[in-house]
Amino acid sequence: MTDVHAPHVDTHAHDGHEEHHGPTGLLKWLTTTDHKIIGLSYTVTAVIMLVIGGAFAELIRGQLMSPNGHLVSFAQYNELFTMHGSVMIYLFAGPFAFGALANIFVPIQIGAPDMAYPRLNALSYWLYLSGSITMLLGFFTAGGAANFGWVGYAPLSNSINTPGAGADLWIGGLLLTGFSAIFTGVNLVATIFYLRAPGMTMFRMPIFTWNMLVTGILILLAFPVLTAGLIMLYADRHFGTHIYSVAGGGVPVLWQHIFWFWGHPEVYILALPFFGMVTEIIAVFSRKPVFGYKGMIFATITIAALSLGVWAHHMFTTGVVLLPFFSIMSLLIAVPTGIKMFNWIGTMWRGEVWFSTAMLMALGFVTTFLVGGLTGIYLASPPLDFFTHDTYFVVAHFHSVVMALVFAGLGGLYYWGPKITGYLLNERLGKVQFWLLFIGTNLFTLPLYLLGLKGMARRMAVYPNAPQWQHLNQIASIGAFIIGLSTVMFVVNIVVSWKKYPAGDNPWDGHTLEWFTTSPPPHHNFYRLPQIRSERPTWDYNHPEHKALAHGHDVEEGAHA
Amino acid sequence: MKVETKLLMGLGVFFAAMCAVYWTWSLENAGGVMMFAAALLCFLPGSYYWWWSRRMKTRPEDSNTATREEGAGFVGAFPGSSIWPFTLGVGCFFTVLALVFGVWMLVPGLGLAGWAFIGGTSEGRRGGTK
């Protein structure tokens, strides 16, 4: 163990912190407990998962280019849409948010030397990696990978309807990644509660860190439910229990209750971190503090609280759920989400907006998420949901949401990448990537709404040979291919920019503590810390001519409020 | 510590109220139990923080006027590097694969996990690696 003391108070000297002399090379990666290296490992693994899940998507869209496509067989198509959803939700979006960027930046944003439990943090990563490998191993088994959809509904997922190792590997992979998420949730909450720097009160924490705290709590509430559900599913498949089968007196719809009690909070476990990233980006690139700082926090808490009471809006058509309760609760989520939209616009309002790639990505998030959010309000209404359930309208809705998160995640990489690597990415290529992604996303999602309203069911490898359906599918597929091209452009940008544009410590005139330390930060993060007087300590330090703001008011005014 | 307490207790109260409304209205047990458990999961740490927040001095990180000097000194002991999380991770990997490929995989799985538990605990008691 290394005894860590608080960073030196007043000097630029490096005393007060030990230099780290640990293993190097592969052994360093295997034995590290440094949250930044673990976070970087998460980042690389999650981006690989994004590429794998994206490749599955391109195959799906290739199959749907024509009504009777022959690119893949029906069985392969089932595996593809199952594993596309599974990889993107379980192995990319969540781990990228709370494993990668939160792991790296939450401790730094609050002035902590590391996560509260560094070895548990390392274990989280190894469980995530092994869970990812476990799930993907299904492709190498005789029966292929899991093929019952990413939701694994009973009784389709039982051992009679889905025999074989692929389904068991899917369950095993989810168990491992589930525990990984739970451990990360524990770490995030403990770190934020116990390792903040002096003066970093709860209501001075950056919005990203606040969102990660709420995400951590949601993880702890939701993931154990999924884990318990998966163990019961495995028991049904192999130990002769009948928890989800009518034959033995079980209740198949119980799986849906359990799955969605995890599944809908999971939507916000995925979304809240990206909301936080976007809030940081919009404030920094508008040259303004966050508009409605406390309102943003209360909106985040409200979204999280409501998210635990909306799960059965995924089950309206089962006929066994309380429609008014879940409809009202789901509609209510629009209120705090609307507050966030309002505050993002308020932050930009009369700001000196700098349209960097990160800012463009954040704006891409806002517009795309608006479409996904508004169509979510339609789906919260049972009569409309009955009409569109299991059609491409639902697929379009949640792809608008998750593509918005992709915008935000890429914005996060362009914004924070220089802090992690010490180098900027090429802005011109970044903007090309943004426009390709923006055009591709809209070409991809908008036709799917129309297809859904025309009645096209999801998860179908073929569809009726009607010209209009085919044209809309072709437009959507072209959109998906353009999204793929934008991903290639990102890789090109990384290669072209490799160690070419040194970033310095604070390339964006940032607000929060990560922009106070070096790029990349040293072992245990800081050589020194500034006095923390507001939610923008680095900006306060770099702009002493301005008074520190406490939630939009002067400190003096705030003291009288 | 007071804000942390309010956050957890507030969420617990909200979940408890939501549970009461849902359970009495729907008479559906699975959701009622899960919401009840969610409320308990908030009250458990929330009441711990509430108990402590009434008894401890204001921490520097809870004070708007805290100076950097107030936070000077020992923060905590952090492990420099450790092989045991990786060992435990591989052990868990094999253990889960045993669910699919056969119980023989429990031998390396539980073996590595047990070794990691002992090794990690010893490392902590020894003071760990720099």
Interface residues (C-beta under 8 A of the other chain):
Chain A: M1 T2 D3 V4 H5 A6 V9 H20 H21 G22 P23 K28 L30 T31 T32 T33 P113 D114 P118 R119 L120 A122 L123 Y125 W126 L127 L129 S130 G131 I133 T134 A165 D168 L169 I171 G172 G173 L175 L176 F179 F193 L195 R196 A197 P198 G199 M200 T201 M202 F203 R204 L213 I217 L220 L221 V225 Y234 H238 L254 H257 I258 F261 I301 A304 A305 L308 G309 W311 A312 V320 V321 L322 F325 M329 H524 L529 P530 Q531 I532
Chain B: M1 V3 E4 L7 L8 G10 L11 F14 F15 M18 V21 Y22 W25 S26 E28 A30 G31 M34 M35 A38 L41 C42 Y49 P60 E61 D62 S63 N64 T65 A66 T67 R68 E69 E70 G71 A72 G73 F74 V75 G76 A77 F78 P79 G80 S81 S82 I83 W84 P85 F86 L88 G89 V90 C92 F93 V96 L97 L99 V100 F101 G120 G124 G127 G128 T129 K130
